[in-house]
């Protein structure tokens, strides 16, 4: 029973984090907004424990700043700053894709294909959270296939900083379907051993995500979303 309670708190924490992520990314929660643990707990029907964990995760992603004796405050993230981060990660992802095309083993290639095929059901169901989790695994598998540990660490680091925004952009204009199609194009180029073409497609994939996020931010404002 205790283990079940822990799992329920973790799931609730994830839902709260995702709801706050969408609100911050869309601009519904402006920079400088104080996030009161008790108020959030009342809103989402949760104790302070899952709320506090959600805020810690948001702080790790850079969306929230935890200030001593002042609590959590939404971090200032300008559209220009977000665009710069996406531009940087697009180049890193392209580099990873180019190297992985020529260095990956047969087993690593098979794993990427299996992951891609498994994502079809997630897209069909419109399960944004599950697709977001898959997306992390897909890209992390690609990073590992570069066989460059330092590069993989850097790629994962910047991906974690942008994780909130990556998840949010999937909700824009059928982006989840387009994202999967772009993965397929990247894998096709990799299968042909064309590292340059695969890198170009990955770069475009990342910049398309940035554009979708920009449209989402422009179109969505309002109150805190429900979980």
C-alpha positions, 0 to 999 in steps of 0.5 A: 500500500505504501508503494502504491501511495508513492506511485500515485504521488509521483503520477500526480506530481508529473501531471502538475508539472505538465500542467504548469509547463504548458501554462509557463510555455504559453505565457499564461503564467508570466515571468515573476509570478509566484507559485504558492504551494498551498494554492497549487495543492488546493487547485490540483487536489494534492498535498504539498509533497507532489506540488513541491516535487513538481516545482523541483522538476520545473526548477531543474528545467529552468522554468522556475526559480526556487528562492530561499524564504520566498518560494517558487517564481516563474523564470523569465524566458523570452521568445528570443532566448528560447529561439537561441536555445532551439538553434543551438540544440538543432546544430548539436542534434545534427552533429549527433545524427551525422556521427551516428549515421556512420558509427552506429552498430546494426543493433543500435540501428534496429533499436531506433527503427523499433522505437520509431515503429512503436510510436505509431500507436502513441500518435494515433492515440494522441497521447502527448505525454507518452510520445514525449517520453518516447521522444526522449528515448529515441533521441537519447538512443541516437546520441549513444550511437555517436559513440562520443560520450562527451557529445552525448552528455551535452546533447542530453543536457540541453535537451533537458533544458528544453524538455518543457518546450518540446512537450508543449510544441507537440500540441500545435497544428498536428505537430505530433504527426509531423514529428513522427514523419520527420523521424521517419525521414531522418531514419531513411537517410541514415539507413542509406548512409547519407550522414549529411542529408540525415543531419539536414533533416534533423536540423530542420526537425528541430527548427520546425519544432521551434516554429510550432512552439512559437505559434503555440505561444502566440495562440494560447493564453489564459488560466492555469490548465487542469490536470 
